[in-house]
Amino acid sequence: MERIIKIADKAVALKTTGATLLRYKMQFGKDLLTEIFKLEDACKDGKVKVDKLDFELFINILWIMAKTAVPEIKPLIEWLDDFDEFPILEILPKVVEMISALIQTATKK
């Protein structure tokens, strides 16, 4: 699945593929499916529970999706420095939707 979202007036391409799960594991040393359940827990019932949101986890997932779309993307910290604002509450539902689609596709196979 591919999507363009806006972050602080910048268009950011995001993509998930079958390789997204392995790319995440190679980059961060953690299983993306396990991490996704933590992220989804913070977004139950369509509302973001800020106290349950792991910012680092969210950023890592977002960056991996951006790197899948644009392999030559800057390293994570440098990429984040490009944004003057980072409206997590606006971005999060879009990311969760894409991740949910990835999980559904992965579990159907």
Backbone hydrogen bonds, N-H to C=O, Kabsch-Sander energy under -0.5 kcal/mol:
donor,donor_aa,acceptor,acceptor_aa,energy
3,R,14,L,-2.4
5,I,3,R,-0.5
5,I,12,V,-2.6
7,I,10,K,-2.6
10,K,7,I,-1.4
12,V,5,I,-3.3
14,L,3,R,-3.2
15,K,65,M,-1.4
16,T,1,M,-2.4
20,T,17,T,-1.4
23,R,19,A,-3.0
24,Y,20,T,-2.3
25,K,21,L,-1.8
26,M,22,L,-2.7
27,Q,23,R,-2.1
28,F,24,Y,-3.1
29,G,25,K,-1.8
32,L,30,K,-0.5
35,E,31,D,-1.9
36,I,32,L,-2.7
37,F,33,L,-1.4
38,K,34,T,-0.9
39,L,35,E,-1.8
40,E,36,I,-3.1
41,D,37,F,-1.6
42,A,38,K,-0.9
42,A,39,L,-0.7
43,C,40,E,-1.3
44,K,41,D,-0.7
46,G,43,C,-1.1
47,K,44,K,-1.8
49,K,42,A,-3.5
49,K,47,K,-0.5
50,V,48,V,-1.0
52,K,49,K,-2.0
53,L,49,K,-0.7
53,L,50,V,-0.8
55,F,53,L,-0.9
58,F,54,D,-2.5
59,I,55,F,-2.7
60,N,56,E,-2.6
61,I,57,L,-2.4
62,L,58,F,-2.7
63,W,59,I,-2.8
64,I,60,N,-2.3
65,M,61,I,-2.2
66,A,62,L,-2.2
67,K,63,W,-3.0
68,T,64,I,-2.1
69,A,65,M,-1.4
70,V,66,A,-2.6
73,I,70,V,-2.0
79,W,75,P,-2.8
80,L,76,L,-2.5
81,D,77,I,-1.8
82,D,78,E,-0.6
82,D,79,W,-1.3
83,F,80,L,-1.9
84,D,82,D,-0.5
88,I,86,F,-2.0
90,E,87,P,-1.3
91,I,87,P,-1.9
92,L,88,I,-3.2
94,K,91,I,-0.8
95,V,91,I,-1.8
96,V,92,L,-2.8
97,E,93,P,-2.0
98,M,94,K,-1.8
99,I,95,V,-2.6
100,S,96,V,-2.8
101,A,97,E,-1.9
102,L,98,M,-1.9
103,I,99,I,-2.5
104,Q,100,S,-2.5
105,T,101,A,-2.2
106,A,102,L,-2.7
107,T,103,I,-2.7
108,K,104,Q,-1.3
109,K,105,T,-1.0
